[in-house]
């Protein structure tokens, strides 16, 4: 039985099937994303969405969708599906769907009378090309297929409006056509594995509606250009392949290209395999550099997300070389900023104050997974440079108190931590002064650096200074953050201590090195478990704290306000699990294993095989935001593999 399989009853029920989405990427920034039944429900959805370097590497929808029509005895049966103004569904191709499964590649099965047709989609790795293979499984009479491409040629967060400025030209190429609607865009090549007849029938299809955008209170209606359609006969048992890309392809090689790509895929036959496939979707290669995108469908390359997600997306799936390649790219940008103050055009947020701290944490995970010797060989100079950079107070918004050794930062006017939502030019969650996770990460970094430098005589003096700095801040950390209620203040700014119960304290108790002893960690862990833990991670704010907003719904302003004031974040389960095992030892492994069940349930919800950006803080914990998020996939993966590594000890 397939691990990811959906039957007719669910698929024809649009109330259920339109809430489920599928995502495919090519590790070069391009992607394909749509609902399970092929009806685009977001403006970011599309069959071929690619980054365009000349336009700042922003993603652009070229081919929105491809409508298929089965023709028998002159009668057309349109398998496409669109939602138009007012909620009208036309055509209603979902009524012909019989099943969908996604073990190796997404495969939809249609039945039209005596015709059984399957459709499989696959992206070519590191190339802006998607292939769709159609196979006529059964038919009792002559059958013709018609394909009608819907073109957008616009940035993913914009909408297309019918206009006279488009280039209507369609040029013939081998077994297909090529077109480019606007200057500056790449040409789109649409080709088949064998000869197909092209019929010019140019039209605007007006009023295509995106229901997810309607729900989000943002513009949601657009017009799409259809220049004509393809037709070709197909015999029972025959397969044909459609290719959409930005370069012309040798159509004689499409079948071999498809089979080679399919063979390289990891089957989605388990929870781990789903997460492993999802992890690799965040990889982006640009020339000699390698990055992690923060999420889909509107993610970008962010410094903080890169370092937070890197161990889980690489080491946890045994992709050590990819960790090293991505870290090399990110460290280069970070060290350049540390040396000269020069920011990166490729990695956003490299100048934020906690980036060196998260980079050191990521290197620490590398040392744990591969061994300290390997980490010393590759990263000891960078660790030394970053620790001294912070300790010497050279970051423009990170200050070390000479008396206590605690770090402080200015977050009055700009969000400086991962709780980075902004509204009307100001942080929604105004965290400033001494932030609890900043200081916990700093203590952990000092201790890790000292451990990594052990045995290096040339670093003996620095090592002693790092240990002394850590010891100096240990008691001030406890005095500053640990309160009488047994949990940690979220931040302390001068005489003000923020009493809201937030999950940043879970980071502090989950790190390898903590100023807190085991008893103190347990007191904090009890509060986190009681007030923040859900089946989908940790809430960003306790229901008992002022301003709790559990649901990420409403207008853009309402959602921005709610983002870090209640919804759960799956990535925080990684630090929660670390803390739980440090407090309870191996006896806690079974409990953490049961916690992962809540995430396995999500493999068939929202974006199938992946995890959403956030989940409501209250039941039924519905997924919201980006359909697939790097840090969430990463930390659930890291937790899963951590438990597997503990099994022999258990």
N, C-alpha and C positions, 0 to 999 in steps of 0.2 A: 504494500500500500504506500502511496506517495505521502511524503511528509507535508508537502504544501499542495493541497488539492481542494478545489472548490467545485461543487456540483451545480446543476442547472437551477435548482430551487433557490440557491443564494444568488446566482448570477443574474437571473431575470428579475430579481427584486432590487430595483435601483436604490431603494432606501438603504439597503445593505451594501450592494456592490459598489456604489459610487463613493462610499466612505473608505474603500480599500484601494491602495495605490501600489504601483510597481515601479521600480527604478532600475535602470541599467546604465553603466558608465563605461568609459574606455581608457581610464587612467591618463587622459590628456586634457581633461576638463570638460569634454563633451558628455552629454547624457541623453537618455530617453526616459520620460516619466509620464504616466497617465493613470487613469483609474483602471481597475481590474478589467472592466468591460470595454475599455478603449475610448470612453467619453472624457475629453479633457475637462477638468473641473477647476483648474487654476490657470492663470495667465502664464505661469512658468512651465506648464505642461507642454510637451511636444514630442514628435517622433524623432527629430534630429535637432538638438540644441547644442550649439558649439560656442566656445570662447573665440573672440576675434581679436587678435593681437593689436591690430591697427586701431581698435576701439577700446584700448585699455584692458584687454583680456576679459571684458564683460561678456556674459553669455547672451547669445541671441538665438531666437527660435527661427529656423529656416523653414523646415517642413513641420507643419503643425500636426497633420494627420493624413492618413491614406485610407480612403473609403473603398472597400471591396464590394463588388456586386457579382453574384452568381446568376448566369443567364442560361436558361433551359427552355427550349421550344419558344424562343422569343420573349419569354417572361423574365423580367429582372427581379432579383431578390437582394436588396441592399443590406450588407452586413454592418455598415457604418452606424455610428450613433453620435448625435450632437444635441446639445441643449440650446434652444433659442429663447429669445425674449419672452418673458412670461412663464418660463418653465416648460415650454413645448419641446418634446423629444421627437426629433425627426432626422434621419430615418430611425427606426426602432430595431436596429440590427441585433440588439441583445436577446431578442426573443428566439433567435436561431442558435444561441449558444447552448452547448450541452455540458461542457466541463472545461476547467482551466487547471493546469498543474504546472509546477515550477521547479521540478527537481534539478534538471540540468539547464535547460533554457525554458523561458515562458512559452507554453503551448496552449493555444485556444482551439477547441474543437467545435465546429458548427455543423448543424444538420438542417438542410433545406430539402424537404421531401425525401427523395432517395439519394440526395447528394450529401456526402460526409467530407468536410474539408477541414484540414488542420492548418494552423498558422503558428510559426515559431520565429521568435525575434532574437537576434544576437548582435552585440557590438564588436567591431574589430578593435583589438587592443592597440592603444596608442595611435589610432587613426580615426579621423572624423568620418566614420562610415558605419551605417547600420544595415544589416541584412535581414530580410524577412523571407522565410521559406514557406511556400504554400504546397501542400500535398493533397491531391484528390484521392482520398481513401476509397471512396465508393461513388458510383454514379451509374444510372441505368440508361442514359442517353447522352447525346453530345452536349458538352458543357463548355461555356465560354466564361472567362473571368474579365471583369472590368475594374480598373483602378483609377480613382479620381484623387489627385493630390491637392491638399489644402495648404497654401503657402502663407507665411506671415512676414518673414524678413524684418524682424524688429527685436529690440532689447527685451529681455525676459520680464522686466517690471513695467513695460509699456504696453500699449494696446494699438492694434492696427485699425485705421479708419479708411474706408473706401476713398480712393483718390485717383487723379489722372496723371500723377507723376511717375507711376510705375513703368518699368520697361516691360512691354508685353511680348517681347521677342522670345520665341522658343526655338532653340537650335537642335537639329538632329545629331545624335551621337550613336555609337554602336549600341544597338538594341534599346534605345531610349532617347531621352531628350535632355537638354541643359538649359537653364534659365537663371537670370539674376534680376531681381525686381528693382534694385536701387544701386547706384554707384557707390563704391566703397565696400560692398558686401562681396563675399566669395560666390562663385558660381555654384549652383546646385545641380549635380548630375544625378538623374534618375534613370536607372538601367535595369534590364532583366537578363537572366541567364540564357534566354533565347529571344528570337525576334518577337517584338510586340508592335502592334499597330497603334499609332498616335493619332487622335482626333482632336483638332482644335475646337474648343467650345468655351471661350473665355467668359468668366462671370465672377462678380463679387457675391459672396454668400454673407449676407448682412445679419447682424444681431446675434452672433454666437455668444452664449452666456456662460460664465464660469461661476458655478454655484459656491465654491469655496471663497472666492473673492467677494461675492455678494454677502456671504455670512460675515466676512471680515470687515465690511463697511468700506471697501475700497473700490475703485472703478473695475467693472466686471464684464463689460460687453465690447465685442470687437467685430470687425469685418475681415473675412479671409478671401484671398484670391485663388481661384481655381482656373488655370489656363486651358484645361481640356482633360482628356482621359486616355488611358491605354486600354487596349483589348487584345486578348490572345486566347486561343483554344487550349484546353488541357484535357489529357486523357486519364482514365482511371489508373491509379498507381503511379502517376507522374508527379514529379516535384519541380517547381520553378522557383527561382530566387530573385527577389527585388533588392536592388542596392540603391541607397541614397547616401551621397557623399559629396565632398567639395573637390574631388579630383575624379577624372574619368578612369574607369577600371576596365581591365581586360575581362569581358564578360565570360569568356571561356574558362576563367580561373575562379569564378564565384563559388562553384560547388566545392572545390578543393579548399578554398578559403574558409567557407562555412564549416566544413567538417573539421579542419584543423583547429579552428577557434573553439568549436564545441568540445573537442577532445581535451582541451586545456582547462576546461571548467571543473571546479569542485562541485559535485552534486549537492544540492540543498536537501540532504536526507536526514539531518539532525539539527538540533539547536546550535551546536558548535559550528557546523558547516554553514549554516545560515549566517551566523555572525562573522565567520571567516570571509565569506563572499562579500558581506557588507563592508568589512574592514578594508578590503582591497579597492572598493569603489571610491574611497577617499584619496587614493594616491593620485598625484598629478606629476607628470614628467614634462619639463620644458627645457629642451636642450640638454645640457649637462646637469641641470638642477632638478631636484625632486622635492615636492611639497605635499602637505596634507590640506585638503579643503575642509572647511568647518562643518559643512552639511549640504544637503540638497533639499529643495531645488534652488535656493537663493544664497548658498554659502559662498564664502571667499576664503582666502588664505589668511589666517589670523595667528599671530605669534603665540598668544596664550593657549589657544586651542591646540596648536601644533605640539607644544611641549606637554600639555596635559594628556593628549590622546596618543602620543607617539609610542609609549611602551605597549599599550594594549593593542594598537592596530598593527604592530610589527612583531614584537618579541612574543606576545601571547599566541601568535599563529606561526611561530618559528620562521619569521622573515627578518633575521638579524641583519642581513645586508641592506635591507630597505631602511631599517632603523638608522644604520650608519650613514646611508646616503641622504636621508631626510635631515638627520641631525647635522651633517656637514653643511648643508645649505642653510639651515636655520642658525647654527652657531656662527657661521661666517657673517651673517647679517647682524646678529646680536653683538659679537665682538667688535665689528666695525662701528656700531653705534656707541659701544662702551669707549672705544678709542677716540672717535672723532665727533660723535653726536649726529652722524649721518643716518637718517632713517632709510628704510627699504621700500622700494616701489613695488616689490613682489609680496612682501609679508607685512600685513598691516598690524599696527600696534606694537611694533618692536621697541618703542620708547616707553611703554607703560612700566610702572615701578616694580611690579611683581614678576616680570618676565625672567630676570636672572634667577629668581628663586624657583620658578617652575622648570627652568632649564636644568638647574642643578638636581632637582627631584627626578627628572627624566633620566639623567645620567646615572643617578643612584639606582634606578630600576634596572638599567642596563648592567650595572655591576652585580646586582642580585641575580639576574637571569643568566649572565654569561661568565661571571667570575670577576673578582676584583683585579686580577692581573690584566685581563683584557681591557677593563675600564681604565686602568692606569696607563696602559700603553697608548690608548687612543685619546683619552680625555683629561688626564691629570693636568696638563698645562692650561687647558680651558677652565677647569674647575678652580685652579689656583687664581687665574686671572679674574674670574667672576666673583669669587669670594672676596678678594682684595678690593675689587671695584665697589662692591657694596659696603664693605667694612671701612673703606677710606672715604665714604660719603660722596662719591663722584657722580652718582645718579642725580639728576636735577630735581627729582621728586621722591627721594628716599633718604631719610635722615637717620643716623645712628646717634642715640643719646649717649654721650660720653660717660655718664654716671651709671646708667642701668643697662646699657647695651641694647635696649629695645629700639625697634624701627618705627618710624612714623612717616606719614605721607599726607599730602594735601588733597583731599577729595571733596572740597566744598563746592567747586564749580564744575568739576568733571569727574565722571565715574572712573575710578582707578582700579577696581577689582573686577572679578568675573561677574559680579552683580552690576552690570553695566547699562541697564536701561536708562534712557534719557527722555525727558518730557519737558517741552517748552524751554530747551536749552539748559536744563539743570538735571542732576541725577535724581532718579526716583527714590532710590535708597542711598541716602547721603552718608557714605561711610568715609570717615576722615580721622586723622590722628593715628593712634596705634591700633591697627587691624589685627584681629586674633590670628588669622591664618598666615598673614605676612610674617608675624613674629615666630609662629610655630615652624614655618618653612625655613626661616633664617636660622633658628636653633638647630634644626635638622641638617641644614646645609653645612653649618660649621662643624658639626660632629662627623658628618659624612666625609667632608674634605679632610679632616684630621685622620680619619680611618684610612682613606685612600692614600694619603701621603706617608703613612707609617712605613718606616724602613728607608725612606729617601733622606739621606743625610743633608742634602742641599736644601731640603725643605723643613729641617728640624725646627728652626727658629719660628718659621711661619706656623708650623703645626702647633707648637706650644701656644702661640698667640691666639690661634683659632680656638683651642680648647679653653684658654683663659677667658676669651670673649663669651663662649657658650656658658661657662660656669658663672660668669658675671651676670648674665641675663636670666639665669634659671629662676632664682627666687623673685626678682622683679616681675617676671612673667606670671608667676603664681599670684603674687600680691596684686597685680594689675587686673588680671582677667578672671581668676577663680572667685566666685561669689558665694555667699552663705547658702544660697539655694542649691549649690552643687554643680552648677553649669558655668560656662565661660561667657563673659560679656562679648558681644560681637565686635565692638570697638570701644576705645576709650580716648576721648578728645579732651585734654586738660583735666578738669574736675568732673566732666560728664562721662558716665559709663552707660552704654546702650544696653538696656535690659531685654530687648527682643530676643526670643529664642530662635536662633538661625543655625543652619547646618555647617557654617564655617568652623564651628567647634569640633565637628566630626573630623575635619582635616587635621586639626591640631592633635587629636588623640589617636589618629590612624597612622601617623608618620612613624618611621622606624625609631627615630630619636625624639623624645618629648620631654619638656621640663617637668611634666606631671609624672608622679609615681603610679603604680598599678591601681592602688585604691582610689586615687583621684581620677584616673581615667575611667574607672568603673562608675563613679558618681556621675560624671559627664555623660557616659554612654547610656546610663539609665534614663536620663532626661531626653537624650536624642531618641532613644527607642520609644519612650512614652509619648513624645509630642511631635516627632518629625517623621518617624518611619512609616512608609506605606509599601504596598506591593510593587510600586513602580519607582522606588528610590526614596530620597529624603525630601520632605517639604522644604521650601525656601523660607518659610515662616511658620511658626507654631499657630494652630487655631486659637490658642489662648492669648496670643500677642495682638496688640492693636494693629489694625489695618489688614487683617488676614483676608486675602482674596483668592480662594482656591481654584477658580476657573479662569482659564485664559480665553475669554470670549468678549464680544462687543466691538466697539469702534477701535480704531488704531490706538487712540489715547487710553481707552479702558484696558486694552491688552498690554500696552506698555507699562501701565501702572501695576497690573496684576503679575507681570512676568516673574518678579522676584519677591512677591508677597504672598506666596502660598502654593503655587503649582510645584509638583515633585520633579526632581531631576535624577534620572537613573545613574548618572556618572558618580554621584555621591555614595552609591552603594559600595564602591571600591574602598573608600576610606572607612566607611562604616564596618565593612568586613575585616579590614586590617585591624581596626580597633577592637572589634569583638574577639578576634583570635588572639590578640595580645592580652586581653583581659582573661579570657576563658580557656585559652590554649586549644588543644585538639578537640576537647569536648564541645567546642563551639562550631566545628566544621559542619556537622549535620544541620544545624540551624541556618547557617549561611547557605548551604546547598538548597534548603527548602525555600529560602528567600528568592533564589534564582528562578523558581517556578513562575513567579509573577512576570518575569521577563520572557520566558519561553512562550507564555500565552500570547505575547505580542507578535510573535512571528507570523501569525495569520491575521493580524489586525493592522489598521492604518497602512503603513508601507510594509508589505509582506516581506519577511526575512530581515527586517531591520528595526530600529528603535527611533521613535519620534523625538523631537527636541525637548519636549516637556509633557507632563501629564497632570491632569487636574488633581488637586490635593485631597479631594473628597471622592467617595465612590460615585460612579464606577471607574474612576481614574482614566478618563478618556485621553488619548494622545492628541497633542496640539502642536502648532508651530511647524518647523521644518519636518519633512517626512522622514528624513534619515539624518542622524546627528553623530558626528565623529566621537566626541567625548563620551557619549552614552554607550555607543557600541564598544569603545575602547575599554572602559572601566568594567563593564559587565564581562567582557572577554577576559580581562586581566584577573577578575575575581574567579571566573570559571576555571581558568588554567591554574590559578593558585591552589584551588581546592583539589584539582587533579594531581598536582605535584605533592600534595599532602597525603593523598590516599595511601601510598606505600607505608608512610609513617603510622597512619591510623591502623 
